[in-house]
Amino acid sequence: MGSAASTRKKDTVLRCAPVSHETALDMIRSIKAFPIPDGARGQPKVDLDALAKCHRSPFALHGGAGR
């Protein structure tokens, strides 16, 4: 889901930065739309570890926060 659709549906998760890899995974799994990246309707599953890494990458650019 795009950010505008997520906001309209109130399907967002917030945590204080920095977040650990495990917290990023928990955030991803906690959204209502999680079945979509988890392979809903026969679609391929998303690489959740890669998605969590991308989610954390802005924090890693600032001194390795969230380790």
LUMMITOR-631160 format. One record per atom (N, C-alpha, C): x, y negated, z; residue number from 0; atom name. Coordinates in nm, 2 decimals. Layout:
BEGIN
[atom [X Y Z] NUM "CA"]
...
//
This chain:
BEGIN
[atom [0.08 0.12 0.00] 0 "N"]
[atom [0.00 0.00 0.00] 0 "CA"]
[atom [0.09 -0.12 0.00] 0 "C"]
[atom [0.04 -0.22 -0.07] 1 "N"]
[atom [0.11 -0.35 -0.07] 1 "CA"]
[atom [0.09 -0.43 0.06] 1 "C"]
[atom [0.17 -0.53 0.08] 2 "N"]
[atom [0.16 -0.60 0.21] 2 "CA"]
[atom [0.02 -0.68 0.22] 2 "C"]
[atom [-0.03 -0.73 0.11] 3 "N"]
[atom [-0.16 -0.80 0.11] 3 "CA"]
[atom [-0.27 -0.70 0.15] 3 "C"]
[atom [-0.27 -0.59 0.09] 4 "N"]
[atom [-0.37 -0.49 0.12] 4 "CA"]
[atom [-0.36 -0.44 0.26] 4 "C"]
[atom [-0.24 -0.42 0.31] 5 "N"]
[atom [-0.22 -0.37 0.45] 5 "CA"]
[atom [-0.27 -0.48 0.55] 5 "C"]
[atom [-0.24 -0.60 0.52] 6 "N"]
[atom [-0.29 -0.71 0.61] 6 "CA"]
[atom [-0.44 -0.72 0.61] 6 "C"]
[atom [-0.50 -0.71 0.50] 7 "N"]
[atom [-0.65 -0.72 0.49] 7 "CA"]
[atom [-0.71 -0.60 0.57] 7 "C"]
[atom [-0.65 -0.49 0.56] 8 "N"]
[atom [-0.71 -0.37 0.63] 8 "CA"]
[atom [-0.65 -0.36 0.77] 8 "C"]
[atom [-0.57 -0.45 0.82] 9 "N"]
[atom [-0.51 -0.45 0.95] 9 "CA"]
[atom [-0.44 -0.32 0.98] 9 "C"]
[atom [-0.37 -0.28 0.87] 10 "N"]
[atom [-0.29 -0.16 0.88] 10 "CA"]
[atom [-0.14 -0.19 0.89] 10 "C"]
[atom [-0.10 -0.26 1.00] 11 "N"]
[atom [0.03 -0.31 1.02] 11 "CA"]
[atom [0.08 -0.26 1.16] 11 "C"]
[atom [0.22 -0.25 1.17] 12 "N"]
[atom [0.28 -0.21 1.29] 12 "CA"]
[atom [0.39 -0.31 1.32] 12 "C"]
[atom [0.40 -0.36 1.44] 13 "N"]
[atom [0.51 -0.45 1.48] 13 "CA"]
[atom [0.59 -0.40 1.60] 13 "C"]
[atom [0.72 -0.42 1.59] 14 "N"]
[atom [0.80 -0.38 1.70] 14 "CA"]
[atom [0.91 -0.50 1.71] 14 "C"]
[atom [0.96 -0.51 1.83] 15 "N"]
[atom [1.07 -0.61 1.84] 15 "CA"]
[atom [1.20 -0.56 1.78] 15 "C"]
[atom [1.26 -0.64 1.71] 16 "N"]
[atom [1.39 -0.60 1.65] 16 "CA"]
[atom [1.50 -0.61 1.75] 16 "C"]
[atom [1.60 -0.53 1.74] 17 "N"]
[atom [1.63 -0.43 1.64] 17 "CA"]
[atom [1.56 -0.30 1.67] 17 "C"]
[atom [1.53 -0.22 1.57] 18 "N"]
[atom [1.47 -0.09 1.59] 18 "CA"]
[atom [1.56 0.02 1.55] 18 "C"]
[atom [1.55 0.13 1.62] 19 "N"]
[atom [1.63 0.25 1.59] 19 "CA"]
[atom [1.57 0.33 1.47] 19 "C"]
[atom [1.65 0.42 1.42] 20 "N"]
[atom [1.60 0.50 1.31] 20 "CA"]
[atom [1.47 0.58 1.35] 20 "C"]
[atom [1.47 0.63 1.47] 21 "N"]
[atom [1.35 0.70 1.52] 21 "CA"]
[atom [1.23 0.61 1.54] 21 "C"]
[atom [1.25 0.49 1.58] 22 "N"]
[atom [1.14 0.39 1.60] 22 "CA"]
[atom [1.09 0.36 1.46] 22 "C"]
[atom [1.18 0.34 1.36] 23 "N"]
[atom [1.13 0.31 1.23] 23 "CA"]
[atom [1.05 0.42 1.17] 23 "C"]
[atom [1.09 0.55 1.19] 24 "N"]
[atom [1.01 0.66 1.15] 24 "CA"]
[atom [0.87 0.66 1.22] 24 "C"]
[atom [0.87 0.64 1.35] 25 "N"]
[atom [0.74 0.63 1.43] 25 "CA"]
[atom [0.65 0.52 1.37] 25 "C"]
[atom [0.71 0.41 1.34] 26 "N"]
[atom [0.63 0.30 1.28] 26 "CA"]
[atom [0.57 0.34 1.15] 26 "C"]
[atom [0.65 0.41 1.06] 27 "N"]
[atom [0.59 0.45 0.93] 27 "CA"]
[atom [0.48 0.55 0.95] 27 "C"]
[atom [0.50 0.65 1.04] 28 "N"]
[atom [0.40 0.75 1.07] 28 "CA"]
[atom [0.28 0.70 1.13] 28 "C"]
[atom [0.28 0.58 1.20] 29 "N"]
[atom [0.17 0.53 1.27] 29 "CA"]
[atom [0.07 0.45 1.19] 29 "C"]
[atom [0.10 0.42 1.07] 30 "N"]
[atom [0.00 0.34 0.99] 30 "CA"]
[atom [-0.11 0.43 0.94] 30 "C"]
[atom [-0.23 0.37 0.92] 31 "N"]
[atom [-0.34 0.45 0.87] 31 "CA"]
[atom [-0.32 0.51 0.74] 31 "C"]
[atom [-0.24 0.44 0.65] 32 "N"]
[atom [-0.22 0.48 0.52] 32 "CA"]
[atom [-0.10 0.58 0.51] 32 "C"]
[atom [-0.06 0.64 0.62] 33 "N"]
[atom [0.06 0.73 0.62] 33 "CA"]
[atom [0.03 0.85 0.53] 33 "C"]
[atom [-0.09 0.90 0.51] 34 "N"]
[atom [-0.11 1.02 0.42] 34 "CA"]
[atom [-0.06 0.99 0.28] 34 "C"]
[atom [-0.06 0.86 0.24] 35 "N"]
[atom [-0.01 0.83 0.10] 35 "CA"]
[atom [0.13 0.87 0.08] 35 "C"]
[atom [0.23 0.82 0.16] 36 "N"]
[atom [0.37 0.86 0.14] 36 "CA"]
[atom [0.40 1.00 0.19] 36 "C"]
[atom [0.30 1.06 0.26] 37 "N"]
[atom [0.32 1.20 0.31] 37 "CA"]
[atom [0.27 1.30 0.21] 37 "C"]
[atom [0.24 1.26 0.09] 38 "N"]
[atom [0.20 1.35 -0.02] 38 "CA"]
[atom [0.05 1.38 -0.03] 38 "C"]
[atom [-0.03 1.28 0.00] 39 "N"]
[atom [-0.18 1.29 -0.01] 39 "CA"]
[atom [-0.22 1.32 -0.16] 39 "C"]
[atom [-0.32 1.40 -0.17] 40 "N"]
[atom [-0.38 1.43 -0.30] 40 "CA"]
[atom [-0.28 1.49 -0.40] 40 "C"]
[atom [-0.19 1.57 -0.35] 41 "N"]
[atom [-0.09 1.65 -0.43] 41 "CA"]
[atom [0.02 1.56 -0.48] 41 "C"]
[atom [0.04 1.44 -0.44] 42 "N"]
[atom [0.15 1.36 -0.48] 42 "CA"]
[atom [0.28 1.40 -0.41] 42 "C"]
[atom [0.39 1.37 -0.47] 43 "N"]
[atom [0.52 1.41 -0.40] 43 "CA"]
[atom [0.53 1.33 -0.27] 43 "C"]
[atom [0.59 1.39 -0.17] 44 "N"]
[atom [0.62 1.32 -0.05] 44 "CA"]
[atom [0.74 1.22 -0.07] 44 "C"]
[atom [0.73 1.11 0.01] 45 "N"]
[atom [0.83 1.01 0.01] 45 "CA"]
[atom [0.94 1.06 0.10] 45 "C"]
[atom [1.07 1.02 0.07] 46 "N"]
[atom [1.18 1.05 0.16] 46 "CA"]
[atom [1.17 0.95 0.28] 46 "C"]
[atom [1.12 1.00 0.39] 47 "N"]
[atom [1.09 0.91 0.51] 47 "CA"]
[atom [1.22 0.86 0.57] 47 "C"]
[atom [1.33 0.94 0.56] 48 "N"]
[atom [1.45 0.90 0.62] 48 "CA"]
[atom [1.51 0.78 0.54] 48 "C"]
[atom [1.50 0.79 0.40] 49 "N"]
[atom [1.54 0.68 0.32] 49 "CA"]
[atom [1.45 0.55 0.34] 49 "C"]
[atom [1.32 0.57 0.36] 50 "N"]
[atom [1.23 0.46 0.38] 50 "CA"]
[atom [1.27 0.39 0.51] 50 "C"]
[atom [1.29 0.47 0.62] 51 "N"]
[atom [1.33 0.42 0.75] 51 "CA"]
[atom [1.46 0.34 0.74] 51 "C"]
[atom [1.56 0.40 0.66] 52 "N"]
[atom [1.68 0.33 0.65] 52 "CA"]
[atom [1.67 0.19 0.58] 52 "C"]
[atom [1.58 0.19 0.47] 53 "N"]
[atom [1.55 0.06 0.41] 53 "CA"]
[atom [1.49 -0.04 0.50] 53 "C"]
[atom [1.40 0.02 0.58] 54 "N"]
[atom [1.33 -0.07 0.68] 54 "CA"]
[atom [1.42 -0.13 0.78] 54 "C"]
[atom [1.53 -0.06 0.82] 55 "N"]
[atom [1.62 -0.11 0.91] 55 "CA"]
[atom [1.74 -0.19 0.85] 55 "C"]
[atom [1.75 -0.18 0.72] 56 "N"]
[atom [1.87 -0.24 0.66] 56 "CA"]
[atom [1.89 -0.39 0.68] 56 "C"]
[atom [1.78 -0.47 0.69] 57 "N"]
[atom [1.80 -0.61 0.72] 57 "CA"]
[atom [1.87 -0.64 0.86] 57 "C"]
[atom [1.83 -0.55 0.95] 58 "N"]
[atom [1.89 -0.56 1.09] 58 "CA"]
[atom [2.04 -0.52 1.09] 58 "C"]
[atom [2.07 -0.42 1.01] 59 "N"]
[atom [2.21 -0.37 1.00] 59 "CA"]
[atom [2.30 -0.47 0.94] 59 "C"]
[atom [2.25 -0.56 0.86] 60 "N"]
[atom [2.33 -0.67 0.80] 60 "CA"]
[atom [2.38 -0.77 0.91] 60 "C"]
[atom [2.31 -0.77 1.02] 61 "N"]
[atom [2.35 -0.87 1.12] 61 "CA"]
[atom [2.42 -0.81 1.24] 61 "C"]
[atom [2.54 -0.76 1.22] 62 "N"]
[atom [2.62 -0.71 1.32] 62 "CA"]
[atom [2.59 -0.57 1.37] 62 "C"]
[atom [2.52 -0.49 1.28] 63 "N"]
[atom [2.49 -0.35 1.32] 63 "CA"]
[atom [2.39 -0.34 1.43] 63 "C"]
[atom [2.30 -0.43 1.44] 64 "N"]
[atom [2.19 -0.42 1.55] 64 "CA"]
[atom [2.11 -0.30 1.52] 64 "C"]
[atom [2.05 -0.25 1.63] 65 "N"]
[atom [1.96 -0.14 1.63] 65 "CA"]
[atom [2.02 0.00 1.62] 65 "C"]
[atom [2.15 0.01 1.65] 66 "N"]
[atom [2.22 0.14 1.65] 66 "CA"]
[atom [2.17 0.22 1.76] 66 "C"]
//
